[in-house]
Amino acid sequence: MRQLLPFAADVDPAEAYGADRRERPDRRPWVLANMVTSVDGAAAVAGRTGQLGGAADKAVFSAIRGVADVIVAAAGTVRAERYHPPRPPSDTVARGRAERGQAPRPRLVVVTRQMDLDPDLPLFAEPDQRPLVVTCAAADPDRRARIEPVADVIELGQESVDLAAMVTWLGEHGARVVLTEGGPTLLGQLVAEGLVDELCLTIAPLLVAGPERRIAHSIEHPAATDLVLDRVLEADGELLLRYRRA
């Protein structure tokens, strides 16, 4: 994989996306988003991201997961992408996690207002890797009761999940790097609330058109966050961009 910026070199994704993240002055966790898009801005093909990302995107995907304490995704994303518990990392990533005092694997966190989750989904398949489900007071109590035997459920917010409270809660329970993988609505809400510190974006060499959303979508008023381009990698036509909050 070639690095083009800040200087030209061949790089290992595990090193390029390592733990060089600054601690925030307010001590809340660093929130990192990782997304993929087509050249014309589609965040999925037929509702899934699998056709967008190539080998380079998959390598970077694993490297970024390797620095996260928790992986946050919306219920719609974990259903559409058939999420499983995070896999054990490579030896290189595992050594880095051990050196930083992190758990061997990041924990999966699912955000859902309606608790529209099936307890038979693959993400609930490993009892020793119970996901955390974050919901709100308005969630259906019967659906919640079905999920509680297979996940740890917490309630933050009344009519919808309070994302700022979620990030604070995760920090209070040991998370220093919070990775979100979307989908677009969850990322849009995080952007609207000013919670995103870093964006890793893969641009796939594809034109998709169609009705697919862009990577961040929100019904809130537009919230512009100034970013600084930190790094550019390239492999087989895929551009892998890393931005930080200015």
Backbone as CSV, one residue per row, in Angstrom:
resi,resn,N_x,N_y,N_z,CA_x,CA_y,CA_z,C_x,C_y,C_z
1,MET,0.847,-1.182,0.000,0.000,0.000,0.000,0.890,1.242,0.000
2,ARG,0.576,2.183,-0.906,1.400,3.389,-1.032,0.828,4.532,-0.216
3,GLN,1.684,5.197,0.541,1.300,6.453,1.162,1.730,7.591,0.245
4,LEU,0.804,8.515,-0.037,1.081,9.662,-0.890,1.328,10.923,-0.075
5,LEU,0.640,11.061,1.043,0.796,12.183,1.974,0.790,11.610,3.388
6,PRO,1.567,12.208,4.329,2.354,13.441,4.232,3.674,13.287,3.494
7,PHE,4.104,12.046,3.216,5.295,11.823,2.400,5.106,10.489,1.698
8,ALA,5.761,10.309,0.559,5.601,9.091,-0.228,6.398,7.950,0.403
9,ALA,5.715,6.807,0.555,6.373,5.630,1.136,5.440,4.439,1.018
10,ASP,6.018,3.244,1.099,5.204,2.043,1.262,4.915,1.888,2.758
11,VAL,3.666,1.567,3.090,3.301,1.540,4.508,2.501,0.284,4.840
12,ASP,2.529,-0.051,6.114,1.688,-1.092,6.684,0.467,-0.398,7.281
13,PRO,-0.756,-0.773,6.882,-1.937,-0.109,7.429,-1.982,-0.092,8.954
14,ALA,-1.496,-1.165,9.599,-1.511,-1.214,11.063,-0.669,-0.101,11.656
15,GLU,0.417,0.286,10.967,1.248,1.391,11.437,0.644,2.736,11.038
16,ALA,0.093,2.817,9.833,-0.462,4.082,9.355,-1.658,4.535,10.176
17,TYR,-2.396,3.582,10.723,-3.580,3.914,11.522,-3.366,3.571,12.985
18,GLY,-2.132,3.702,13.439,-1.794,3.370,14.812,-2.351,4.351,15.821
19,ALA,-1.835,4.268,17.024,-2.439,4.979,18.160,-1.859,6.371,18.363
20,ASP,-1.689,7.148,17.317,-1.165,8.514,17.463,-2.310,9.508,17.563
21,ARG,-3.206,9.277,18.487,-4.368,10.150,18.670,-4.209,10.939,19.958
22,ARG,-4.482,12.219,19.878,-4.300,13.087,21.037,-5.435,12.884,22.035
23,GLU,-5.103,13.025,23.289,-6.161,12.996,24.307,-6.896,14.324,24.270
24,ARG,-8.191,14.285,24.284,-8.991,15.495,24.234,-8.892,16.264,25.549
25,PRO,-8.914,17.614,25.477,-8.836,18.406,26.712,-9.973,18.115,27.681
26,ASP,-11.174,17.769,27.146,-12.314,17.498,28.032,-12.345,16.053,28.528
27,ARG,-11.332,15.281,28.132,-11.154,13.910,28.618,-12.184,12.922,28.069
28,ARG,-13.095,13.360,27.198,-14.021,12.389,26.618,-13.283,11.548,25.585
29,PRO,-13.836,10.385,25.221,-13.149,9.538,24.246,-12.988,10.222,22.887
30,TRP,-11.967,9.797,22.176,-11.730,10.211,20.798,-12.712,9.443,19.913
31,VAL,-13.505,10.152,19.125,-14.514,9.509,18.284,-14.018,9.489,16.844
32,LEU,-13.882,8.307,16.323,-13.328,8.055,14.994,-14.410,7.399,14.137
33,ALA,-14.634,7.940,12.951,-15.587,7.341,12.013,-14.820,6.717,10.854
34,ASN,-15.242,5.535,10.443,-14.651,4.870,9.285,-15.768,4.538,8.308
35,MET,-15.678,5.082,7.092,-16.730,4.915,6.099,-16.114,4.682,4.722
36,VAL,-16.943,4.183,3.810,-16.535,3.962,2.430,-17.590,4.582,1.522
37,THR,-17.143,5.119,0.394,-18.065,5.751,-0.544,-17.584,5.524,-1.971
38,SER,-18.513,5.578,-2.908,-18.142,5.564,-4.329,-17.639,6.956,-4.720
39,VAL,-17.083,7.076,-5.911,-16.607,8.373,-6.387,-17.747,9.382,-6.456
40,ASP,-18.964,8.922,-6.767,-20.101,9.843,-6.859,-20.882,9.948,-5.551
41,GLY,-20.306,9.459,-4.442,-20.868,9.758,-3.129,-21.827,8.755,-2.548
42,ALA,-22.001,7.590,-3.161,-22.909,6.581,-2.603,-22.233,5.854,-1.447
43,ALA,-22.958,5.709,-0.335,-22.408,5.044,0.845,-22.666,3.542,0.840
44,ALA,-23.351,3.033,-0.176,-23.647,1.600,-0.260,-24.092,1.280,-1.682
45,VAL,-24.170,-0.002,-1.976,-24.760,-0.487,-3.222,-25.853,-1.467,-2.816
46,ALA,-27.096,-1.162,-3.199,-28.242,-1.988,-2.806,-28.293,-2.192,-1.298
47,GLY,-27.972,-1.121,-0.565,-28.107,-1.148,0.883,-26.950,-1.735,1.653
48,ARG,-25.881,-2.177,0.952,-24.745,-2.773,1.638,-23.447,-2.175,1.125
49,THR,-22.420,-2.197,1.988,-21.140,-1.588,1.619,-20.180,-2.574,0.972
50,GLY,-20.512,-3.864,0.986,-19.575,-4.894,0.562,-19.056,-4.724,-0.849
51,GLN,-19.890,-4.196,-1.764,-19.454,-4.038,-3.148,-18.573,-2.808,-3.344
52,LEU,-18.469,-1.965,-2.332,-17.656,-0.755,-2.468,-16.194,-0.995,-2.107
53,GLY,-15.955,-1.657,-0.994,-14.590,-1.791,-0.493,-13.840,-2.945,-1.116
54,GLY,-12.597,-2.675,-1.557,-11.724,-3.711,-2.085,-10.746,-4.198,-1.028
55,ALA,-9.660,-4.818,-1.470,-8.698,-5.406,-0.539,-8.051,-4.356,0.351
56,ALA,-7.735,-3.181,-0.206,-7.102,-2.138,0.602,-8.044,-1.639,1.684
57,ASP,-9.306,-1.440,1.318,-10.284,-0.991,2.308,-10.437,-2.016,3.426
58,LYS,-10.439,-3.284,3.088,-10.573,-4.324,4.113,-9.367,-4.339,5.044
59,ALA,-8.155,-4.122,4.485,-6.957,-4.088,5.322,-7.000,-2.904,6.284
60,VAL,-7.425,-1.744,5.770,-7.517,-0.561,6.622,-8.641,-0.720,7.637
61,PHE,-9.755,-1.322,7.224,-10.870,-1.606,8.128,-10.381,-2.382,9.354
62,SER,-9.594,-3.419,9.124,-9.064,-4.227,10.228,-8.091,-3.434,11.085
63,ALA,-7.251,-2.616,10.431,-6.273,-1.823,11.180,-6.957,-0.801,12.073
64,ILE,-8.010,-0.167,11.566,-8.719,0.836,12.357,-9.451,0.173,13.517
65,ARG,-10.082,-0.957,13.264,-10.705,-1.684,14.371,-9.671,-2.032,15.446
66,GLY,-8.443,-2.223,15.016,-7.392,-2.597,15.951,-7.047,-1.533,16.967
67,VAL,-7.375,-0.266,16.716,-7.067,0.800,17.677,-8.280,1.156,18.531
68,ALA,-9.443,0.585,18.238,-10.681,0.966,18.920,-10.886,0.164,20.194
69,ASP,-11.434,0.835,21.199,-11.887,0.141,22.400,-13.305,-0.397,22.207
70,VAL,-14.125,0.368,21.497,-15.485,-0.070,21.179,-15.785,0.277,19.724
71,ILE,-16.666,-0.507,19.108,-17.139,-0.272,17.746,-18.633,0.003,17.826
72,VAL,-19.043,1.191,17.411,-20.437,1.610,17.518,-21.083,1.566,16.135
73,ALA,-22.235,0.924,16.049,-22.982,0.857,14.792,-24.467,0.895,15.094
74,ALA,-25.229,1.438,14.157,-26.681,1.490,14.308,-27.292,0.122,14.028
75,ALA,-28.493,-0.092,14.568,-29.165,-1.381,14.395,-29.356,-1.730,12.923
76,GLY,-29.732,-0.753,12.104,-29.923,-1.023,10.682,-28.655,-1.504,10.009
77,THR,-27.521,-0.962,10.414,-26.238,-1.375,9.842,-25.873,-2.782,10.256
78,VAL,-26.040,-3.114,11.534,-25.663,-4.475,11.959,-26.575,-5.519,11.334
79,ARG,-27.828,-5.137,11.041,-28.725,-6.086,10.360,-28.323,-6.239,8.890
80,ALA,-28.134,-5.120,8.206,-27.852,-5.170,6.767,-26.511,-5.830,6.476
81,GLU,-25.508,-5.552,7.321,-24.161,-6.067,7.073,-23.893,-7.390,7.785
82,ARG,-24.897,-7.913,8.499,-24.771,-9.198,9.204,-23.530,-9.191,10.112
83,TYR,-23.480,-8.220,11.006,-22.350,-8.088,11.921,-22.162,-9.340,12.769
84,HIS,-20.896,-9.685,12.998,-20.486,-10.718,13.938,-19.688,-10.052,15.062
85,PRO,-19.464,-10.730,16.170,-18.536,-10.199,17.169,-17.182,-9.928,16.517
86,PRO,-16.488,-8.860,16.921,-15.182,-8.564,16.309,-14.239,-9.755,16.391
87,ARG,-13.547,-10.016,15.289,-12.624,-11.142,15.226,-11.343,-10.817,15.988
88,PRO,-10.607,-11.849,16.434,-9.286,-11.602,17.019,-8.381,-10.926,15.994
89,PRO,-7.605,-9.913,16.395,-6.779,-9.179,15.433,-5.535,-9.963,15.036
90,SER,-4.833,-9.444,14.040,-3.558,-10.030,13.634,-2.539,-9.889,14.767
91,ASP,-1.419,-10.599,14.644,-0.393,-10.544,15.687,0.123,-9.122,15.885
92,THR,0.333,-8.389,14.767,0.851,-7.022,14.867,-0.127,-6.133,15.632
93,VAL,-1.401,-6.208,15.263,-2.421,-5.404,15.928,-2.576,-5.833,17.383
94,ALA,-2.534,-7.142,17.640,-2.681,-7.646,19.007,-1.566,-7.133,19.903
95,ARG,-0.337,-7.083,19.380,0.784,-6.563,20.184,0.555,-5.096,20.518
96,GLY,0.083,-4.327,19.530,-0.185,-2.920,19.780,-1.254,-2.722,20.838
97,ARG,-2.303,-3.535,20.791,-3.366,-3.432,21.790,-2.826,-3.766,23.182
98,ALA,-2.011,-4.791,23.270,-1.440,-5.162,24.560,-0.549,-4.052,25.105
99,GLU,0.263,-3.436,24.235,1.148,-2.353,24.673,0.356,-1.149,25.167
100,ARG,-0.828,-0.925,24.586,-1.650,0.220,25.003,-2.585,-0.123,26.157
101,GLY,-2.536,-1.358,26.631,-3.385,-1.756,27.741,-4.835,-1.970,27.353
102,GLN,-5.092,-2.254,26.057,-6.461,-2.478,25.602,-6.852,-3.941,25.727
103,ALA,-8.147,-4.190,25.759,-8.656,-5.555,25.731,-8.231,-6.219,24.414
104,PRO,-8.164,-7.554,24.383,-7.731,-8.236,23.152,-8.583,-7.883,21.942
105,ARG,-9.886,-7.668,22.150,-10.786,-7.298,21.047,-11.646,-6.114,21.461
106,PRO,-12.000,-5.249,20.506,-12.956,-4.181,20.836,-14.341,-4.759,21.084
107,ARG,-15.147,-4.028,21.841,-16.505,-4.466,22.115,-17.469,-3.814,21.135
108,LEU,-18.460,-4.560,20.682,-19.460,-4.045,19.766,-20.570,-3.342,20.549
109,VAL,-20.933,-2.131,20.097,-22.000,-1.337,20.706,-23.037,-1.047,19.624
110,VAL,-24.281,-1.414,19.879,-25.366,-1.228,18.910,-26.298,-0.137,19.427
111,VAL,-26.560,0.850,18.574,-27.451,1.959,18.922,-28.808,1.706,18.281
112,THR,-29.865,1.716,19.093,-31.201,1.458,18.560,-32.257,2.182,19.374
113,ARG,-33.096,2.944,18.697,-34.202,3.616,19.383,-35.382,2.670,19.568
114,GLN,-35.608,1.786,18.616,-36.794,0.934,18.616,-36.538,-0.483,19.112
115,MET,-35.277,-0.825,19.375,-34.927,-2.192,19.785,-35.356,-3.217,18.733
116,ASP,-35.249,-2.840,17.461,-35.659,-3.734,16.384,-34.498,-4.664,16.009
117,LEU,-34.184,-5.555,16.941,-33.093,-6.506,16.798,-33.612,-7.915,17.056
118,ASP,-33.073,-8.870,16.308,-33.428,-10.271,16.468,-32.350,-10.943,17.321
119,PRO,-32.702,-11.589,18.429,-31.674,-12.228,19.259,-30.915,-13.345,18.555
120,ASP,-31.386,-13.774,17.382,-30.681,-14.801,16.624,-29.655,-14.230,15.645
121,LEU,-29.479,-12.914,15.631,-28.479,-12.316,14.753,-27.081,-12.810,15.121
122,PRO,-26.154,-12.871,14.135,-24.808,-13.388,14.424,-24.054,-12.622,15.511
123,LEU,-24.330,-11.314,15.663,-23.577,-10.550,16.661,-23.838,-11.013,18.076
124,PHE,-24.922,-11.771,18.291,-25.240,-12.279,19.626,-24.786,-13.726,19.829
125,ALA,-23.994,-14.253,18.895,-23.710,-15.690,18.881,-22.653,-16.136,19.882
126,GLU,-21.804,-15.211,20.370,-20.722,-15.608,21.266,-21.006,-15.086,22.676
127,PRO,-21.378,-15.946,23.611,-21.722,-15.480,24.964,-20.596,-14.720,25.658
128,ASP,-19.310,-15.039,25.317,-18.202,-14.338,25.965,-17.864,-13.030,25.265
129,GLN,-18.614,-12.668,24.227,-18.449,-11.385,23.529,-19.803,-10.672,23.457
130,ARG,-20.475,-10.561,24.595,-21.789,-9.921,24.623,-21.686,-8.469,24.162
131,PRO,-22.482,-8.078,23.167,-22.473,-6.669,22.766,-23.198,-5.810,23.791
132,LEU,-22.951,-4.520,23.700,-23.682,-3.535,24.488,-24.728,-2.912,23.573
133,VAL,-25.978,-2.892,23.998,-27.053,-2.272,23.227,-27.483,-1.001,23.948
134,VAL,-27.412,0.123,23.236,-27.774,1.425,23.812,-29.116,1.840,23.229
135,THR,-30.086,2.075,24.086,-31.420,2.433,23.640,-31.941,3.603,24.466
136,CYS,-33.237,3.874,24.387,-33.830,5.017,25.082,-35.097,4.567,25.810
137,ALA,-35.672,5.481,26.578,-36.847,5.147,27.388,-38.045,4.764,26.532
138,ALA,-38.121,5.287,25.300,-39.270,5.018,24.438,-39.216,3.658,23.751
139,ALA,-38.143,2.912,23.942,-38.007,1.615,23.267,-39.101,0.652,23.709
140,ASP,-39.489,-0.220,22.792,-40.507,-1.224,23.065,-40.029,-2.173,24.173
141,PRO,-40.746,-2.264,25.296,-40.279,-3.100,26.413,-40.243,-4.593,26.089
142,ASP,-41.152,-5.075,25.234,-41.133,-6.489,24.876,-39.908,-6.826,24.039
143,ARG,-39.571,-5.940,23.090,-38.370,-6.168,22.288,-37.128,-6.123,23.167
144,ARG,-37.125,-5.182,24.104,-35.976,-5.080,25.008,-35.816,-6.365,25.820
145,ALA,-36.908,-6.904,26.296,-36.854,-8.130,27.086,-36.283,-9.301,26.282
146,ARG,-36.524,-9.311,24.971,-35.996,-10.394,24.126,-34.484,-10.293,23.958
147,ILE,-33.938,-9.076,24.027,-32.512,-8.866,23.784,-31.687,-8.971,25.068
148,GLU,-32.280,-8.665,26.200,-31.514,-8.624,27.446,-30.800,-9.935,27.798
149,PRO,-31.327,-11.125,27.429,-30.571,-12.347,27.737,-29.283,-12.509,26.926
150,VAL,-29.144,-11.786,25.794,-27.978,-11.985,24.917,-27.094,-10.753,24.814
151,ALA,-27.448,-9.665,25.489,-26.671,-8.426,25.417,-26.841,-7.634,26.704
152,ASP,-25.903,-6.732,26.962,-26.050,-5.781,28.060,-26.751,-4.548,27.506
153,VAL,-27.853,-4.164,28.097,-28.679,-3.071,27.580,-28.622,-1.896,28.551
154,ILE,-28.354,-0.697,28.012,-28.409,0.514,28.827,-29.343,1.512,28.149
155,GLU,-29.933,2.361,28.957,-30.913,3.349,28.483,-30.338,4.747,28.666
156,LEU,-30.199,5.474,27.560,-29.686,6.839,27.596,-30.563,7.700,26.694
157,GLY,-31.356,8.566,27.270,-32.254,9.403,26.488,-33.699,8.987,26.645
158,GLN,-34.604,9.892,26.264,-36.031,9.647,26.410,-36.656,9.148,25.109
159,GLU,-36.837,10.034,24.116,-37.462,9.641,22.845,-36.458,9.099,21.837
160,SER,-35.191,9.405,22.025,-34.134,8.906,21.150,-32.873,8.732,21.981
161,VAL,-31.906,8.033,21.437,-30.663,7.799,22.159,-29.869,9.096,22.245
162,ASP,-29.425,9.431,23.430,-28.598,10.616,23.664,-27.158,10.231,23.350
163,LEU,-26.680,10.626,22.163,-25.362,10.184,21.709,-24.235,10.805,22.517
164,ALA,-24.385,12.069,22.913,-23.352,12.684,23.755,-23.241,11.951,25.083
165,ALA,-24.378,11.599,25.665,-24.364,10.836,26.915,-23.747,9.458,26.699
166,MET,-23.986,8.866,25.529,-23.402,7.564,25.228,-21.881,7.645,25.191
167,VAL,-21.352,8.657,24.487,-19.894,8.806,24.401,-19.308,9.018,25.793
168,THR,-19.960,9.855,26.597,-19.488,10.081,27.967,-19.516,8.785,28.773
169,TRP,-20.610,8.020,28.663,-20.748,6.755,29.394,-19.643,5.788,28.996
170,LEU,-19.372,5.693,27.693,-18.322,4.780,27.237,-16.963,5.199,27.803
171,GLY,-16.706,6.519,27.857,-15.462,6.993,28.444,-15.362,6.661,29.920
172,GLU,-16.464,6.799,30.621,-16.473,6.488,32.045,-16.269,4.996,32.313
173,HIS,-16.509,4.190,31.302,-16.344,2.741,31.448,-15.133,2.231,30.672
174,GLY,-14.156,3.102,30.486,-12.846,2.670,30.022,-12.500,2.889,28.567
175,ALA,-13.420,3.337,27.743,-13.123,3.526,26.316,-12.383,4.837,26.095
176,ARG,-11.256,4.776,25.390,-10.538,5.990,25.009,-10.703,6.282,23.517
177,VAL,-10.877,5.257,22.699,-11.124,5.444,21.263,-12.429,4.747,20.912
178,VAL,-13.398,5.535,20.451,-14.713,5.037,20.049,-14.777,5.087,18.525
179,LEU,-14.933,3.951,17.900,-15.028,3.858,16.441,-16.483,3.677,16.042
180,THR,-16.960,4.509,15.129,-18.285,4.289,14.564,-18.158,3.901,13.096
181,GLU,-18.939,2.908,12.699,-18.976,2.450,11.315,-20.323,2.757,10.661
182,GLY,-21.065,3.689,11.288,-22.301,4.138,10.689,-23.501,3.344,11.152
183,GLY,-24.556,3.377,10.343,-24.659,3.934,9.026,-24.752,5.447,8.966
184,PRO,-25.180,5.941,7.769,-25.204,7.367,7.513,-26.032,8.177,8.508
185,THR,-27.146,7.634,8.976,-27.969,8.403,9.913,-27.251,8.578,11.244
186,LEU,-26.652,7.510,11.761,-25.907,7.618,13.014,-24.736,8.582,12.858
187,LEU,-23.980,8.467,11.772,-22.855,9.379,11.575,-23.352,10.812,11.438
188,GLY,-24.455,11.011,10.717,-25.005,12.354,10.581,-25.371,12.963,11.917
189,GLN,-25.933,12.159,12.811,-26.287,12.664,14.139,-25.035,12.990,14.955
190,LEU,-24.013,12.155,14.856,-22.763,12.440,15.561,-22.122,13.720,15.050
191,VAL,-22.156,13.927,13.724,-21.614,15.165,13.147,-22.422,16.369,13.621
192,ALA,-23.746,16.244,13.589,-24.608,17.351,13.992,-24.365,17.763,15.438
193,GLU,-23.968,16.798,16.280,-23.707,17.103,17.687,-22.250,17.440,17.962
194,GLY,-21.446,17.539,16.902,-20.050,17.936,17.071,-19.191,16.912,17.782
195,LEU,-19.489,15.622,17.597,-18.810,14.577,18.355,-17.714,13.850,17.582
196,VAL,-17.543,14.157,16.296,-16.583,13.402,15.478,-15.228,14.117,15.479
197,ASP,-14.183,13.384,15.883,-12.822,13.924,15.935,-11.987,13.528,14.730
198,GLU,-12.351,12.437,14.073,-11.532,11.902,12.988,-12.425,11.143,12.018
199,LEU,-12.127,11.272,10.738,-12.842,10.527,9.701,-11.836,9.806,8.823
200,CYS,-11.975,8.497,8.734,-11.213,7.701,7.779,-12.174,7.314,6.661
201,LEU,-11.850,7.710,5.455,-12.773,7.558,4.331,-12.085,6.864,3.167
202,THR,-12.665,5.757,2.728,-12.209,5.086,1.512,-13.063,5.547,0.346
203,ILE,-12.417,5.978,-0.730,-13.127,6.325,-1.969,-12.883,5.207,-2.968
204,ALA,-13.941,4.455,-3.257,-13.836,3.322,-4.171,-13.905,3.806,-5.618
205,PRO,-13.138,3.203,-6.524,-13.152,3.619,-7.927,-14.385,3.081,-8.655
206,LEU,-15.564,3.545,-8.202,-16.837,3.101,-8.757,-17.778,4.280,-8.924
207,LEU,-18.608,4.220,-9.958,-19.757,5.102,-10.093,-20.998,4.265,-9.836
208,VAL,-21.874,4.734,-8.953,-23.011,3.928,-8.512,-24.343,4.522,-8.935
209,ALA,-24.483,5.860,-8.815,-25.768,6.543,-9.041,-26.832,5.941,-8.124
210,GLY,-28.101,5.913,-8.580,-29.149,5.332,-7.760,-29.517,6.196,-6.570
211,PRO,-30.317,5.651,-5.638,-30.871,6.435,-4.530,-30.058,6.383,-3.242
212,GLU,-28.859,5.784,-3.266,-28.127,5.592,-2.015,-27.750,6.920,-1.361
213,ARG,-27.743,6.911,-0.011,-27.376,8.101,0.748,-25.869,8.325,0.719
214,ARG,-25.481,9.549,1.062,-24.064,9.823,1.277,-23.674,9.303,2.667
215,ILE,-22.405,9.448,3.068,-21.928,8.780,4.272,-22.524,9.348,5.556
216,ALA,-22.980,10.607,5.546,-23.585,11.209,6.743,-24.897,11.859,6.343
217,HIS,-25.949,11.541,7.097,-27.279,12.050,6.787,-27.963,12.414,8.088
218,SER,-28.586,13.590,8.108,-29.268,14.025,9.321,-30.391,14.966,8.958
219,ILE,-31.480,14.908,9.732,-32.564,15.870,9.545,-32.289,17.149,10.319
220,GLU,-31.199,17.164,11.090,-30.807,18.378,11.800,-30.303,19.413,10.806
221,HIS,-30.178,20.658,11.278,-29.576,21.685,10.443,-28.141,21.290,10.115
222,PRO,-27.657,21.626,8.912,-26.280,21.269,8.553,-25.296,21.764,9.608
223,ALA,-24.334,20.916,9.924,-23.325,21.269,10.920,-21.953,21.075,10.293
224,ALA,-21.308,22.163,9.906,-20.014,22.081,9.238,-18.907,21.904,10.272
225,THR,-18.093,20.877,10.090,-16.937,20.625,10.946,-15.685,20.752,10.097
226,ASP,-14.822,21.700,10.423,-13.580,21.873,9.676,-12.641,20.704,9.933
227,LEU,-12.070,20.167,8.854,-11.168,19.032,8.938,-9.810,19.376,8.337
228,VAL,-8.793,18.645,8.770,-7.446,18.748,8.213,-7.089,17.395,7.618
229,LEU,-6.611,17.373,6.379,-6.204,16.127,5.736,-4.886,15.676,6.339
230,ASP,-4.902,14.517,6.993,-3.738,14.024,7.726,-2.913,13.043,6.905
231,ARG,-3.594,12.228,6.071,-2.875,11.158,5.379,-3.659,10.710,4.160
232,VAL,-2.944,10.320,3.099,-3.560,9.748,1.899,-2.793,8.485,1.523
233,LEU,-3.518,7.377,1.412,-2.950,6.121,0.937,-3.642,5.730,-0.364
234,GLU,-2.976,4.872,-1.141,-3.578,4.410,-2.406,-3.177,2.970,-2.660
235,ALA,-4.133,2.190,-3.159,-3.850,0.812,-3.572,-4.924,0.372,-4.540
236,ASP,-4.520,-0.087,-5.710,-5.438,-0.625,-6.714,-6.596,0.330,-7.022
237,GLY,-6.285,1.616,-7.082,-7.297,2.609,-7.438,-8.134,3.110,-6.280
238,GLU,-8.025,2.479,-5.117,-8.746,2.971,-3.941,-7.935,4.072,-3.263
239,LEU,-8.602,5.161,-2.918,-7.984,6.218,-2.133,-8.463,6.093,-0.696
240,LEU,-7.525,6.137,0.226,-7.841,5.980,1.643,-7.389,7.251,2.357
241,LEU,-8.357,8.022,2.797,-8.094,9.346,3.336,-8.322,9.348,4.846
242,ARG,-7.456,10.046,5.545,-7.610,10.198,6.983,-7.648,11.687,7.313
243,TYR,-8.737,12.108,7.908,-8.952,13.507,8.292,-9.047,13.607,9.811
244,ARG,-8.607,14.744,10.339,-8.801,15.075,11.744,-9.582,16.371,11.846
245,ARG,-10.273,16.520,12.968,-10.932,17.799,13.243,-9.851,18.882,13.311
246,ALA,-10.124,20.020,12.676,-9.146,21.114,12.654,-8.927,21.635,14.070
